[in-house]
Amino acid sequence: MSKKTVLTGITTTGIPHIGNYLGAISPAIQASEDPAFNSFFFLADYHALIKCHDPERVAQSTRAIAATWLALGLDTDKATFYRQTDIHEIPELAWILTCMTSKGLMNRAHAYKASVDANRDAGNEDLDDGVTMGLFSYPILMAADILMFNADIIPVGKDQIQHIEMARDIAARINHHYEPLLNLPEAKVDEQTQLIPGLDGRKMSKSYDNTIPLFSDSDTLYSLIKQIKTDSKGPGEPKDPDTSTLFQLYNCFATPSDAHAMREKFINGIAWGDAKRELFEYIDQHLTAPRQRYIELMQDMAFVESELQKGAIKAREFAAPLLDRMRIAVGIRPLTYVAPAREKMPVKKEVSEEALERAEAGRKRAVLMQVQPLIDGVKAAENPRQAAVELIQQKEIEVEGLKKKARQKAQNELDVLRDELTQWLV
């Protein structure tokens, strides 16, 4: 059985925080120790340019994130660790993918739609105001990151699932039009990693300004932990560990036995001040050694750079041949190129039931993306039931007025709409 390839990237626009560590970096490093997987981890510095136009911030973030992975124990002999901009094949592949990707698909990207909605809400006549081509087409660059290495598994948050689906759709179109060169990746969402709380109880995120920098010094770490919001229950009053940010963070670091002991303390009424102190001591002890290693690495960028260059060589050993095959497939060839003789087409094998089911699921997913705005409109309507009925009636009339291929496409959309709106149609 061949190895599966796992790929993860972190955008270089900030300093790593505890949420990055628990939600992405630590699980990735643990997975890289499993010989059943090929692991590709990269610094997404091209992606950083989409929203961040401060060169010093991008450069500093790149140094910090690279040092963080190494300080936390990443073995670069077991994983391929590289900087996105060192793999020159990625932007070339992105252009080839761009030439096969419909604008309509990009119109449905969440980030672009959010920008359009913000302009509309602000009364801006130009709905594309402030939208760069980087923002508009970055799902294609993300697809190139993934497809460049024929990755199988992409660990992502729920907000990134759409991009993996887009990468699948783009790859399928390339494979169908030219030849089957690209894997169709699968998103892997770990529900537990979505629940890492920040200082205010919301998901830890730079967007909310509620993060705890991963390698803060001890005094800063304790100061930040003391800012975590708690309720008004005093010492001796039982406290619910399952709704406490303090306990949830403790649980992310603790062994099962230590987590159980802390849960008992919450139930028995530990004072909030004591809980914060114990959380600080536990996290500080856990991060002391990697923090020291991080400080050393930040003073030795030559070593960090050498590790990235080593990773770039490994990555390009895979990327360059794949891009060569892609170039040949699309017709970008040496003038002396002679196509190999085509083999006699084998007798077509009967398609398995599983393959048929996968194909049907893919077809339905593509249709669903087309009609999702209509479904969203029904959900947002004051009377969703009436809106659903009217939409189906309009679609039925549309189907009756079309012919042949156009009618089949509209019928497919009608079938999906009926499935998705069932709760309002029964």
Residue, then its C-alpha position, 0 to 999 in steps of 0.5 A: m500500500s502506497k503512502k498517503t501524503v499530508l500537506t499543511g501550510i501556515t501563512t507568514t503574517g503573524i507570530p505563532h500563538i498557542g492556538n497555532y501550536l495546538g491546532a496545527i503545528s503539534p498535530a502535524i509534527q506528531a503525524s510526521e513521525d508516522p512512517a505511513f505518511n509523507s509529510f509536507f509542511f510549508l511557510a505560505d509566504y506568497h499567501a502572506l502578500i494577499k493581505c499584508h503589504d508590510p515587508e518587515r512583518v512578512a519577513q519577521s513572521t517567516r523567521a518566527i514560524a520557521a524557528t517555531w517548527l524546528a524548536l518544537g521538534l520537527d525532524t526535517d529528515k522525516a518531513t519535507f519542510y520548505r518555504q513556498t517561494d522557494i518552489h518556483e514550480i508552484p506559481e507556474l502550476a498556479w497559472i496553468l490551473t488559472c487558465m482552466t478555472s472558471k471565474g464563476l467558481m472564484n466568484r463563490a469563494h468565501a473571502y471574495k463574497a465577504s468583501v463584496d458583501a462588506n462593500r454592499d453593506a457600506g453602500n459602496e457602488d463598486l462592489d469590488d472596491g479593495v479586492t485585489m486579484g490576489l484575494f480573488s484568485y488565491p484559492i487557485l494558488m492554494a490549489a497549486d500548493i496542494l496539487m503540486f505534491n499530489a497531496d491526499i490529506i489536507p488538515v484544515g479548519k471548517d472555514q477552509i473546506q471550500h478551498i479543498e473542494m475547489a482544488r478537487d474541482i480544478a484537478a478533476r477538470i485538468n484530468h478530464h481535459y488533458e490526462p489524469l495527472l493530479n490526485l483529488p485531495e481530501a479535507k481532514v477536519d479535527e473537531q477538537t482543534q476548532l475549540i481552542p479558546g482565546l483570552d475572551g473565550r472565543k476561538m483563539s485568533k489574531s482577528y479577535d486579538n485574543t491570542i497568547p503568543l506561543f513563546s512569550d517569556s514567563d512574566t508575559l505568559y502569566s500576565l496574559i493568563k490572568q486576563i482570561k475571563t471568568d465568572s463571578k463564582g468565589p472560592g469554594e463554589p463549584k465551577d463548571p470545567d466544561t464552560s471554563t476557558l481556563f480548564q479547556l486550555y489546561n486540558c489541551f496541554a495536560t495528560p489524562s490523569d492531570a486533566h482529571a485531577m484539575r476537573e476535580k478541583f473545579i468541581n470542588g470550588i478552586a479559586w479562579g486565581d489559583a486556577k490561573r496560577e496552575l494553568f500558567e505553571y503547567i503551560d510554562q513548564h511544558l514550553t520552557a525547553p522549546r522556548q529556549r530552543y526557539i530563542e537560540l534558533m532566532q539567533d541562528m538564522a543561517f541554520v534555519e535557512s539551511e533547513l529550509q533549503k534542504g526542504a526545498i531541494k526535497a520538494r522540488e525533486f517531486a515538483a519539477p517532474l510533475l510540472d514537466r508532465m503537466r507542461i507536456a500535457v498542456g502542449i508546452r513542449p520542446l520543439t523536438y518533442v515526439a509524443p509516445a505512440r499511443e497504446k491500443m485502447p484496452v477493453k473498457k472495464e465495467v465501472s465499479e459501484e463504488a466508482l459510480e457513487r464517487a462520480e455521482a457525489g462529485r457531480k452533485r457537489a459541483v451542482l450544489m456549488q452552483v445553486q448554493p446562493l439560491i439556497d442561502g437566499v431561501k434560508a435568509a428569507e423571512n418566510p423560508r417555506q414560501a421562498a423554497v416553494e416559489l424557487i422550486q416552482q420557478k425552476e420547474i418552469e425554467v426546466e420545461g422551457l429548455k431543450k436538450k443539454a440545457r434542460q438536463k443541466a437545469q433538471n440537475e439543479l432542480d433535483v439538488l434544490r429539492d434535496e437541500l430544501t426538503q425541510w421546507l417543502v414537505 
